[in-house]
Amino acid sequence: MQVKTFANHFVSSPNSRLKLLSQSLTSCSKTFLISTTLQWHSSLLPSRLCVFAPKDHRKRFITTCISSSQEFASENDISDTSVSLSEEKEEEKAVEVKTEGLADQSIWNQIKEIMKFTGPATGLWICGPLMSLIDTAVIGQGSSLELAALGPGTVLCDNMSYIFMFLSIATSNLVATSLTKQDKNEVQHQISVLLFVGLACGFSMLIFTKFFGMQALFAFTGSKNVHILPAANKYVQIRGLAWPAVLTGWVAQSASLGMKDSWGPLKALVVASAVNGIGDIVLCRFLGYGIAGAAWATMASQVIAAYMMIINLNQKGYNAFAISIPLPNELLAIFELAAPVFVMMMSKVAFFTLLTYFATSMGTITLAAHQVMIQTLMMCTVWGEPLAQTAQSFMPEFLYGMNRNLAKARMLLKSLVIIGAILGVLLAIVGTSVPWLFPNIFTPDKVIVQEMHKVLVAYFVALIVTPAILSLEGTLLAGRDLKFISFSMSGCFSLGALALLLVSGKGSGLPGCWYVLVGFQWTRFFLAFQRLLSPTSILYSENASKHQLEKLKAA
């Protein structure tokens, strides 16, 4: 049609047509020459070298070449272009079918599809706490002092890492939202910017650990537990070397999850967990390095995991070795998303850190018992994290994508909550049975085992609701109801901190602290549940969703 239109337009001026045709052929021949030259040069460049070009120039160049061939070439000349365009349309249809697959299914089939994604994703979340749990089990068999030292050590290494969970959430959220626009260049740019942010945060934490690690540990343990500081500091300093790898690995992992791929990252973390387990046994049990050996094994496994995550992302056609320094407006956009998430994660981390702080003040035996129970709880809790990741990966297409449908978003949430309720019951039963029936896995000390058994009821009640909480909070994050989730979590922390002060002052011991944890978990559940069921929530209010959609388009 474009050929006929331009033929009719220039029918009175054959010279003009010939002149324009000559210019078009010249332009296309130059384009071919430039393209061939660039391909020849690119074959000589290193595969990991990334050269950035302005997006606007690239778009103008491609548009000019396509318009020339479409307007003046004959039908035979444009056959290749037609084939490529038809292939692109078929690819777009395939993408649309893939995104619509979950939406068009019944609730039980939808649950099956969710399980296919969350099954491998569960392994991702298990591997991190599993590494700390392996450290706890191996060290506990050798020394009660080093077992107690793992308490503040893992707080500074593992709990502090959750402060940077905003990187993981921001990456999966931004990548999933960009994929709804089917813009690969935008996805690559988001990944490159977030990799730079992760690397910068990683080196900042490495420097902090190197120069202020001992002071942070002393402030946490207090003067009553000075005897555990040397062991704890040794553990923290070794594991601190892996901070840059940990945070860049998180970005690569979250980008893959935002693309709805959970198998690739799982393979990386299975290898890392195997390295950590074998390293712990060899270095701690056979070579006698103790807590330092556990730290080296965990650090090496984290570096291996990060490298494999990056390789997996490269295999998807993205360059995970390319980093891009963000512009001020890009930093602002990341900050608007990350700041409320940071407040949410800080509140959660601060509460669990405060819980361990009060346990530390109760003596070495109580701290050792708390260390075993809190690591076991974290190990069970992460089984619910894939539900939050599922919400962040699949919800955006129903809330903001081309197939926007709030009814299907509500149906997806219903599926997630059902799975969360079933999973919560199973985790509470299995998770409570392990320290109850098999405490010798962690320590042979009978006094520590008695302290562990005192908190079993609180442990069960806190764990049973956790997967459902994560389903609800993941939906709030996917809908970018960030102001509410940050305020609600900071409110839960404030009330929890006040309750811990009151319980500690009355001498309720470790069980009292754990019942405060029960209140913290159930308060999170009721607040998120009430928010999502309200008429003004992101799942029911068309106006609220449209406002969020307009903000995304503006960004």
Secondary structure, DSSP 4 states (H G I P E B T S, - for coil): -HHHHHHHHTTT-HHHHHHHHHHHHHHHHHHHHHHHHHHHHHHHS-TT------HHHHHHHHHHHHHHHHHHS-TTTTHHHHHHHHHHHHHHHHHHHHHHTTTTS-HHHHHHHHHHHHHHHHHHHHHHHHHHHHHHHHHHTT-HHHHHHHHHHHIIIIIGGGGGHHHHHHHHHHHHHHHHTT-HHHHHHHHHHHHHHHHHHHHHHHHHHHHHHHHHHHHHH-GGGGGGHHHHHHHHHHHHTTHHHHHHHHHHHHHHHHTT--HHHHHHHHHHHHHHHHHHIIIIIIS--THHHHHHHHHHHHHHHHHHHHHHHHTTT--TT---PPPHHHHHHHHHHHHHHHHHHHHHHHHHHHHHHHHHTT-HHHHHHHHHHHHHHHHHHGGGHHHHHHHHHHHHHHHTSTT--HHHHHHHHHHHHHHHHHHHHHHHHHHHHHHHH-GGGT---HHHHHHHHTTHHHHHHHHHTHHHHHHHHHHHHHTT-HHHHHHHHHHHHHHHHHHHHHHHHTT-HHHHHHHHHHHHHHHHHHHHHHHHHSTTSTTT-HHHHHHHHHHHHH-
